[in-house]
Amino acid sequence: MPLLDKTELLDQLAERLRQSDRLAHRAEADAREAARSLATESEKKEDGRAAIEYGSLATGQAQRARRVLEELKALSDFQDSGLPSFSRKSPVALGAIIDVSTEDDEGFAERTFFLLPAGAGTELTGPGGDGFLSVITPASPVGRALLGRRAGDTIEVTLAGEVREWTVLEVV
């Protein structure tokens, strides 16, 4: 595994979350405006239903924005507490970057995960655009399976209803 600057990766994730927050706020504002314009332009029953739907969409986008802000705070608090360092024999814990070997119908492959308190499902780009890391959280099936494991351990992960066997190659 090439040397990865965890601070850079956390900054990259925070920027992606801030971008998601901006998009959610913009979508909320657009949906609220659509709901207002439909409600005032016509008294037709169909337009009234559309206005209600746009209002619900706006509420959903506001909730999305709140969740993103909660994730940003969790990420900031984690970073402020100091990034943990791991040795070759360390167990997987929050803040670890984990390389695993996977096997499927297409053969063997390697995947890299970054175990964080927020940002699940986000794909980060390695230094210089080299490689990708998937953000996982302790609440995810993969995160739960990896917690406490060490290099050399084998885990079973169920993805899309299929049990897969992965081997932890390295923890940093």
Backbone as CSV, one residue per row, in Angstrom:
resi,resn,N_x,N_y,N_z,CA_x,CA_y,CA_z,C_x,C_y,C_z
1,MET,0.853,-1.168,0.000,0.000,0.000,0.000,0.898,1.229,0.000
2,PRO,0.698,2.164,-0.945,1.512,3.380,-0.944,1.183,4.224,0.280
3,LEU,2.133,5.060,0.656,1.934,5.928,1.817,0.795,6.905,1.531
4,LEU,-0.185,6.923,2.403,-1.349,7.776,2.218,-1.407,8.806,3.333
5,ASP,-1.658,10.049,2.965,-1.818,11.118,3.945,-3.291,11.131,4.370
6,LYS,-3.542,10.648,5.565,-4.922,10.545,6.043,-5.583,11.908,6.158
7,THR,-4.807,12.942,6.511,-5.371,14.291,6.622,-5.891,14.753,5.269
8,GLU,-5.127,14.497,4.210,-5.583,14.866,2.861,-6.864,14.122,2.498
9,LEU,-6.905,12.849,2.854,-8.099,12.051,2.559,-9.308,12.562,3.336
10,LEU,-9.096,12.941,4.603,-10.197,13.497,5.401,-10.664,14.826,4.827
11,ASP,-9.719,15.654,4.366,-10.081,16.931,3.732,-10.895,16.682,2.465
12,GLN,-10.496,15.679,1.689,-11.211,15.326,0.465,-12.640,14.889,0.796
13,LEU,-12.780,14.079,1.832,-14.111,13.626,2.245,-14.949,14.796,2.737
14,ALA,-14.358,15.669,3.546,-15.092,16.836,4.059,-15.575,17.709,2.902
15,GLU,-14.759,17.891,1.883,-15.168,18.699,0.728,-16.324,18.031,-0.015
16,ARG,-16.277,16.724,-0.151,-17.382,16.012,-0.812,-18.668,16.161,0.000
17,LEU,-18.555,16.091,1.324,-19.740,16.258,2.176,-20.269,17.694,2.081
18,ARG,-19.369,18.679,2.062,-19.819,20.076,1.925,-20.522,20.281,0.585
19,GLN,-20.002,19.652,-0.457,-20.638,19.741,-1.774,-22.038,19.116,-1.729
20,SER,-22.170,17.990,-1.067,-23.470,17.344,-0.915,-24.433,18.239,-0.144
21,ASP,-23.922,18.935,0.865,-24.734,19.867,1.644,-25.235,21.010,0.764
22,ARG,-24.333,21.572,-0.048,-24.743,22.666,-0.950,-25.813,22.191,-1.926
23,LEU,-25.627,20.992,-2.484,-26.621,20.448,-3.421,-27.971,20.225,-2.745
24,ALA,-27.943,19.725,-1.516,-29.197,19.488,-0.787,-29.916,20.805,-0.520
25,HIS,-29.172,21.842,-0.126,-29.806,23.146,0.134,-30.375,23.742,-1.149
26,ARG,-29.647,23.602,-2.257,-30.130,24.128,-3.535,-31.389,23.371,-3.964
27,ALA,-31.379,22.045,-3.821,-32.542,21.238,-4.202,-33.737,21.565,-3.315
28,GLU,-33.480,21.809,-2.029,-34.562,22.190,-1.112,-35.181,23.510,-1.552
29,ALA,-34.327,24.500,-1.840,-34.828,25.823,-2.251,-35.621,25.718,-3.557
30,ASP,-35.115,24.938,-4.514,-35.819,24.769,-5.795,-37.181,24.102,-5.589
31,ALA,-37.229,23.079,-4.734,-38.489,22.375,-4.494,-39.478,23.279,-3.764
32,ARG,-38.999,24.059,-2.805,-39.905,24.985,-2.092,-40.457,26.042,-3.047
33,GLU,-39.612,26.550,-3.927,-40.070,27.542,-4.907,-41.091,26.918,-5.854
34,ALA,-40.844,25.699,-6.297,-41.798,25.020,-7.178,-43.124,24.802,-6.460
35,ALA,-43.075,24.433,-5.196,-44.306,24.221,-4.423,-45.079,25.531,-4.291
36,ARG,-44.367,26.635,-4.031,-45.033,27.938,-3.892,-45.652,28.384,-5.215
37,SER,-44.924,28.254,-6.302,-45.437,28.739,-7.587,-46.618,27.898,-8.058
38,LEU,-46.597,26.594,-7.821,-47.727,25.754,-8.207,-48.954,26.061,-7.357
39,ALA,-48.742,26.352,-6.098,-49.866,26.591,-5.199,-50.541,27.916,-5.516
40,THR,-49.797,28.898,-6.011,-50.388,30.209,-6.251,-50.877,30.395,-7.685
41,GLU,-50.332,29.650,-8.637,-50.709,29.833,-10.035,-52.079,29.268,-10.362
42,SER,-52.447,28.227,-9.683,-53.676,27.565,-10.066,-54.341,26.932,-8.855
43,GLU,-55.627,26.809,-8.962,-56.350,26.160,-7.877,-56.746,24.743,-8.269
44,LYS,-56.195,24.277,-9.375,-56.544,22.935,-9.821,-56.095,21.903,-8.801
45,LYS,-56.901,20.866,-8.675,-56.604,19.789,-7.729,-55.263,19.134,-8.036
46,GLU,-54.972,18.901,-9.321,-53.712,18.256,-9.710,-52.522,19.114,-9.316
47,ASP,-52.619,20.423,-9.508,-51.514,21.305,-9.135,-51.336,21.324,-7.625
48,GLY,-52.431,21.184,-6.899,-52.348,21.125,-5.436,-51.580,19.901,-4.981
49,ARG,-51.835,18.773,-5.639,-51.094,17.549,-5.304,-49.617,17.706,-5.630
50,ALA,-49.317,18.319,-6.757,-47.917,18.532,-7.146,-47.231,19.452,-6.139
51,ALA,-47.955,20.460,-5.669,-47.383,21.367,-4.677,-47.047,20.618,-3.391
52,ILE,-47.927,19.717,-2.998,-47.676,18.907,-1.796,-46.445,18.023,-2.019
53,GLU,-46.343,17.424,-3.211,-45.191,16.568,-3.508,-43.887,17.359,-3.475
54,TYR,-43.897,18.563,-4.052,-42.697,19.405,-4.019,-42.357,19.810,-2.583
55,GLY,-43.382,20.061,-1.790,-43.149,20.384,-0.381,-42.500,19.226,0.355
56,SER,-42.955,18.010,0.076,-42.352,16.811,0.681,-40.918,16.633,0.214
57,LEU,-40.672,16.893,-1.057,-39.315,16.810,-1.595,-38.402,17.818,-0.893
58,ALA,-38.898,19.021,-0.686,-38.112,20.048,0.001,-37.786,19.613,1.425
59,THR,-38.753,19.036,2.110,-38.527,18.554,3.475,-37.468,17.454,3.484
60,GLY,-37.530,16.554,2.527,-36.541,15.479,2.419,-35.141,16.024,2.177
61,GLN,-35.036,17.041,1.337,-33.724,17.641,1.064,-33.185,18.370,2.301
62,ALA,-34.072,18.979,3.065,-33.643,19.639,4.312,-33.116,18.608,5.306
63,GLN,-33.785,17.453,5.378,-33.316,16.378,6.264,-31.962,15.853,5.793
64,ARG,-31.789,15.723,4.477,-30.499,15.292,3.915,-29.399,16.273,4.307
65,ALA,-29.680,17.557,4.202,-28.689,18.574,4.557,-28.324,18.481,6.040
66,ARG,-29.318,18.230,6.908,-29.033,18.083,8.350,-28.145,16.874,8.619
67,ARG,-28.415,15.770,7.928,-27.582,14.569,8.102,-26.145,14.827,7.647
68,VAL,-25.992,15.543,6.558,-24.649,15.859,6.060,-23.914,16.729,7.078
69,LEU,-24.598,17.706,7.657,-23.958,18.546,8.673,-23.557,17.722,9.895
70,GLU,-24.384,16.754,10.276,-24.030,15.859,11.386,-22.788,15.038,11.038
71,GLU,-22.707,14.572,9.796,-21.534,13.809,9.374,-20.285,14.686,9.366
72,LEU,-20.421,15.927,8.899,-19.280,16.849,8.914,-18.789,17.095,10.333
73,LYS,-19.716,17.242,11.272,-19.328,17.453,12.666,-18.622,16.221,13.215
74,ALA,-19.156,15.034,12.936,-18.525,13.794,13.413,-17.120,13.650,12.835
75,LEU,-16.960,14.002,11.579,-15.654,13.927,10.935,-14.680,14.928,11.545
76,SER,-15.166,16.142,11.780,-14.335,17.184,12.398,-13.922,16.788,13.813
77,ASP,-14.868,16.283,14.597,-14.557,15.841,15.963,-13.526,14.714,15.943
78,PHE,-13.665,13.789,15.003,-12.723,12.686,14.884,-11.326,13.215,14.556
79,GLN,-11.265,14.119,13.601,-9.971,14.683,13.192,-9.347,15.487,14.322
80,ASP,-10.171,16.238,15.068,-9.672,17.053,16.180,-9.114,16.185,17.313
81,SER,-9.624,14.970,17.449,-9.152,14.093,18.523,-7.797,13.468,18.197
82,GLY,-7.317,13.692,17.001,-6.015,13.161,16.598,-6.161,11.848,15.863
83,LEU,-5.526,11.769,14.709,-5.615,10.563,13.902,-4.754,9.461,14.507
84,PRO,-5.332,8.297,14.695,-4.553,7.195,15.268,-3.531,6.671,14.257
85,SER,-2.456,6.113,14.776,-1.496,5.458,13.884,-1.567,3.958,14.156
86,PHE,-1.251,3.199,13.147,-1.362,1.754,13.231,-0.032,1.134,12.831
87,SER,0.291,0.030,13.469,1.480,-0.730,13.080,1.016,-1.965,12.318
88,ARG,1.936,-2.700,11.820,1.623,-3.907,11.042,0.742,-4.876,11.834
89,LYS,0.899,-4.921,13.141,0.166,-5.888,13.968,-1.080,-5.288,14.627
90,SER,-1.371,-4.020,14.347,-2.515,-3.364,14.983,-3.834,-3.938,14.496
91,PRO,-4.815,-3.998,15.395,-6.156,-4.402,14.951,-6.842,-3.235,14.238
92,VAL,-7.752,-3.552,13.372,-8.521,-2.531,12.661,-9.369,-1.766,13.667
93,ALA,-9.306,-0.449,13.585,-10.100,0.440,14.429,-10.423,1.691,13.615
94,LEU,-11.222,2.556,14.185,-11.590,3.804,13.525,-10.322,4.558,13.127
95,GLY,-10.263,5.005,11.885,-9.107,5.734,11.369,-8.139,4.859,10.595
96,ALA,-8.403,3.562,10.530,-7.509,2.647,9.813,-7.811,2.645,8.320
97,ILE,-6.747,2.498,7.559,-6.866,2.212,6.132,-6.519,0.746,5.994
98,ILE,-7.418,0.002,5.367,-7.296,-1.446,5.322,-7.270,-1.927,3.879
99,ASP,-6.234,-2.700,3.551,-6.175,-3.373,2.257,-6.674,-4.798,2.454
100,VAL,-7.584,-5.226,1.600,-8.075,-6.601,1.666,-7.950,-7.253,0.298
101,SER,-7.775,-8.551,0.314,-7.763,-9.338,-0.895,-9.143,-9.962,-1.028
102,THR,-9.734,-9.817,-2.199,-11.068,-10.360,-2.430,-10.997,-11.406,-3.539
103,GLU,-11.927,-12.322,-3.500,-12.009,-13.312,-4.564,-13.463,-13.418,-4.993
104,ASP,-13.659,-13.366,-6.305,-14.999,-13.568,-6.837,-14.884,-14.368,-8.126
105,ASP,-15.938,-14.386,-8.909,-15.952,-15.164,-10.146,-14.885,-14.717,-11.138
106,GLU,-14.471,-13.460,-11.017,-13.483,-12.910,-11.943,-12.054,-13.086,-11.436
107,GLY,-11.883,-13.664,-10.262,-10.545,-13.904,-9.730,-10.257,-13.068,-8.503
108,PHE,-8.974,-12.871,-8.232,-8.546,-12.124,-7.063,-8.408,-10.642,-7.387
109,ALA,-8.678,-9.827,-6.390,-8.514,-8.382,-6.522,-8.205,-7.821,-5.145
110,GLU,-7.731,-6.582,-5.105,-7.502,-5.903,-3.836,-8.436,-4.711,-3.744
111,ARG,-8.905,-4.471,-2.537,-9.738,-3.299,-2.258,-9.147,-2.601,-1.051
112,THR,-9.320,-1.289,-1.021,-8.818,-0.500,0.095,-9.977,0.259,0.709
113,PHE,-10.075,0.175,2.041,-11.136,0.838,2.791,-10.520,1.805,3.799
114,PHE,-11.272,2.864,4.103,-10.897,3.825,5.140,-12.052,3.806,6.134
115,LEU,-11.787,3.332,7.349,-12.824,3.192,8.374,-12.962,4.504,9.139
116,LEU,-14.094,5.177,8.945,-14.334,6.498,9.532,-15.715,6.558,10.176
117,PRO,-15.954,7.582,11.019,-17.261,7.702,11.665,-18.356,8.238,10.747
118,ALA,-17.990,8.718,9.553,-18.976,9.326,8.646,-18.490,9.175,7.210
119,GLY,-19.413,9.389,6.285,-19.051,9.391,4.876,-19.179,8.044,4.191
120,ALA,-19.934,7.140,4.773,-20.065,5.786,4.221,-20.419,5.819,2.747
121,GLY,-19.733,4.976,1.986,-20.034,4.855,0.566,-19.295,5.835,-0.317
122,THR,-18.605,6.787,0.261,-17.865,7.760,-0.539,-16.586,7.114,-1.048
123,GLU,-16.272,7.368,-2.288,-15.033,6.850,-2.854,-14.037,8.004,-2.930
124,LEU,-12.889,7.829,-2.294,-11.842,8.841,-2.276,-10.740,8.456,-3.255
125,THR,-10.058,9.463,-3.766,-8.972,9.238,-4.703,-7.652,9.290,-3.964
126,GLY,-6.791,8.325,-4.250,-5.470,8.278,-3.635,-4.599,9.423,-4.127
127,PRO,-3.388,9.539,-3.564,-2.486,10.626,-3.930,-2.184,10.631,-5.429
128,GLY,-2.246,11.831,-6.008,-1.973,11.972,-7.435,-3.004,11.282,-8.312
129,GLY,-4.185,11.009,-7.762,-5.232,10.345,-8.534,-4.998,8.857,-8.696
130,ASP,-4.050,8.337,-7.913,-3.686,6.926,-8.032,-4.507,6.075,-7.072
131,GLY,-5.388,5.263,-7.605,-6.162,4.341,-6.791,-7.353,4.976,-6.106
132,PHE,-8.195,4.123,-5.563,-9.398,4.576,-4.891,-9.530,3.880,-3.547
133,LEU,-10.120,4.590,-2.594,-10.421,4.034,-1.281,-11.912,4.217,-1.053
134,SER,-12.554,3.230,-0.510,-13.967,3.331,-0.172,-14.085,3.621,1.314
135,VAL,-14.871,4.637,1.655,-15.113,4.958,3.057,-16.181,4.015,3.588
136,ILE,-15.890,3.406,4.733,-16.851,2.559,5.424,-16.954,3.045,6.861
137,THR,-18.043,2.703,7.517,-18.235,3.074,8.918,-18.390,1.801,9.745
138,PRO,-18.231,1.923,11.056,-18.420,0.742,11.914,-19.840,0.172,11.837
139,ALA,-20.807,0.964,11.379,-22.187,0.495,11.282,-22.432,-0.345,10.031
140,SER,-21.522,-0.275,9.060,-21.713,-1.024,7.817,-21.332,-2.482,8.014
141,PRO,-21.879,-3.379,7.199,-21.510,-4.799,7.316,-20.001,-5.030,7.152
142,VAL,-19.391,-4.339,6.201,-17.952,-4.496,5.986,-17.185,-3.931,7.177
143,GLY,-17.594,-2.763,7.664,-16.931,-2.162,8.824,-17.018,-3.058,10.048
144,ARG,-18.201,-3.609,10.301,-18.369,-4.525,11.447,-17.476,-5.748,11.302
145,ALA,-17.409,-6.285,10.084,-16.606,-7.494,9.855,-15.111,-7.217,10.033
146,LEU,-14.674,-6.014,9.701,-13.246,-5.695,9.776,-12.783,-5.244,11.157
147,LEU,-13.667,-4.655,11.953,-13.263,-4.139,13.271,-12.556,-5.215,14.094
148,GLY,-11.397,-4.869,14.616,-10.657,-5.774,15.480,-9.808,-6.801,14.750
149,ARG,-9.956,-6.894,13.441,-9.163,-7.866,12.670,-7.745,-7.336,12.463
150,ARG,-6.848,-8.242,12.141,-5.444,-7.890,11.922,-4.996,-8.421,10.559
151,ALA,-3.858,-7.930,10.090,-3.293,-8.424,8.837,-3.167,-9.940,8.918
152,GLY,-3.621,-10.615,7.873,-3.582,-12.072,7.831,-4.909,-12.720,8.180
153,ASP,-5.799,-11.996,8.872,-7.105,-12.548,9.228,-7.996,-12.666,7.990
154,THR,-8.849,-13.667,8.008,-9.828,-13.857,6.945,-11.207,-13.585,7.527
155,ILE,-12.030,-12.869,6.766,-13.385,-12.545,7.209,-14.376,-12.998,6.150
156,GLU,-15.604,-13.176,6.572,-16.689,-13.452,5.637,-17.599,-12.236,5.601
157,VAL,-17.885,-11.795,4.393,-18.742,-10.627,4.195,-19.878,-11.033,3.273
158,THR,-21.097,-10.660,3.636,-22.244,-10.945,2.785,-22.589,-9.674,2.006
159,LEU,-22.461,-9.766,0.697,-22.786,-8.652,-0.193,-23.782,-9.138,-1.228
160,ALA,-24.864,-8.409,-1.365,-25.931,-8.765,-2.309,-26.369,-10.213,-2.113
161,GLY,-26.459,-10.623,-0.838,-26.932,-11.948,-0.513,-25.919,-13.065,-0.736
162,GLU,-24.709,-12.700,-1.123,-23.683,-13.695,-1.405,-22.553,-13.577,-0.386
163,VAL,-22.163,-14.694,0.215,-21.081,-14.699,1.193,-19.751,-14.724,0.446
164,ARG,-18.883,-13.791,0.819,-17.553,-13.704,0.205,-16.500,-13.773,1.292
165,GLU,-15.367,-14.321,0.934,-14.263,-14.441,1.875,-13.177,-13.434,1.479
166,TRP,-12.787,-12.610,2.439,-11.754,-11.604,2.213,-10.627,-11.821,3.205
167,THR,-9.416,-11.489,2.799,-8.258,-11.580,3.675,-7.692,-10.187,3.903
168,VAL,-7.477,-9.843,5.168,-6.879,-8.547,5.505,-5.397,-8.632,5.161
169,LEU,-4.942,-7.749,4.275,-3.544,-7.751,3.854,-2.698,-6.807,4.702
170,GLU,-3.269,-5.619,4.978,-2.488,-4.609,5.682,-3.414,-3.617,6.381
171,VAL,-2.966,-3.118,7.523,-3.692,-2.103,8.283,-2.716,-0.966,8.534
172,VAL,-3.081,0.239,8.102,-2.225,1.420,8.359,-3.044,2.562,8.882
